[in-house]
Amino acid sequence: MQIDMEECGICEDCIDVCMEEAISKKAYTVVIDNTKCDNCGECVDVCPVGAIYKD
């Protein structure tokens, strides 16, 4: 998974929905740890601005 930080509003919805705890907030950005991510797509579905996508 990837995050387009130009689109991301840092709402944290993706962090809340991630069951693998693969998404976290670091300073003024959101990062995905792809070693933890299982590509379920829940974060893609919940993102209100479409900033998360599968790579």
Beta strands, then each sheet from edge to edge (+ up, - down):
strand 1: 2-3
strand 2: 23-26
strand 3: 29-32
strand 4: 52-53
sheet 1: 1+ 4-
sheet 2: 2+ 3-
end
